[in-house]
Amino acid sequence: MVEPRQSAMQRIQVGVIGLVVVLLFVSLATMVLDRVKSGPDAASTPDSGAIVDSGIAPPDEPLAELGVTPIAKDDAADKALEEPAQSIRQVPGRTQ
């Protein structure tokens, strides 16, 4: 049988190794993301950190640019849809 002290040491070792592996994965991911963010072209240009004004303004209405517009609540339109029979006085072709 395994002694309780030996079992506890084994659990601690496994936990520490797990933490080290997670730390290595996080640092590797950080390095990859930093390299992707900077890119190979950014290192060759001298003023890569400077903001360049291209003359293109950001869109004022991004939803309209996508073709999506918010719907405003219109009470008159809702009332007309709820009571169409009252708004029609005569049927064309018939006289009363």
QUIPE-V351570 format. One record per run of one state. SS is the DSSP state (h for helix, s for strand, l for the rest). FROM is the first residue (numbers start at 0). LEN is the number of residues. If there is no record, write none. Layout:
SS | FROM | LEN
SS | FROM | LEN
This chain:
l | 0 | 3
h | 3 | 41
l | 44 | 17
h | 61 | 5
l | 66 | 8
h | 74 | 8
l | 82 | 1
h | 83 | 4
l | 87 | 9
